């Protein structure tokens, strides 16, 4: 398997209100639905909500917030009043999505910040979960390690779904034009796959601590799943 290769993604460099970026974010919502990441993550975490009280959920690299809304809809055990922090370096959270989260009884708050720097500056708060959907592949290997160190210090659970690096995913990314994805999405999809993960690459970057249980595996047709839970 060829090692990870990081390149700039065009969506990260476009203004949030650029029509190409707006179209690409719509493409990503469809791609997320095809990958089934919200379903995969909710299925893995439903049991965890029964084991410990969840008071604060941090969604790193939240984008417009569509993934978070889709995920909470599948998590009926989340208590009303749970704080939802939509963290992204670009303030792109959709106002309608924030309103929908409020209507479900949650307390959403949009945070414009770099995820790693923001986490490192946060105090430890009991009942904190961190989610990352299609985010870690943007980070260098060393920055993933730094992010994991911060999460292990601040949170009780971390769950991520990332592109699975491999020939099957690369072939699929080159066929996104068939579902009408624009040129930004098509470019970024192949870049994302080449920067993705496989086997136990993420587990190897998690800090070696005895009180964490790790799970890492292939998931769905094109996803790579990682879960770290404090015992």
ABEGO torsion letter per residue (X at the ends): XBBBBBBBBAAAABBAABAAAAAAAAAAAAAAAAAGAAAAAAAAAAAAAAABBBABBBBBGAEAGAAAAAAAAABAABBBGBBBBBBBABBABBAAAAAAAAAAGBBBBBBBBBAAAAAAABBBBBGBBBBBBGAAAABBAAAAAAAAAAAAAABABBBBBBBBBEAAAAAAAAAAAAAGBBAAAAAAAAAAAAABBBEAAAAAABBBBAABBBBBBBBEAABBBBBBBBX
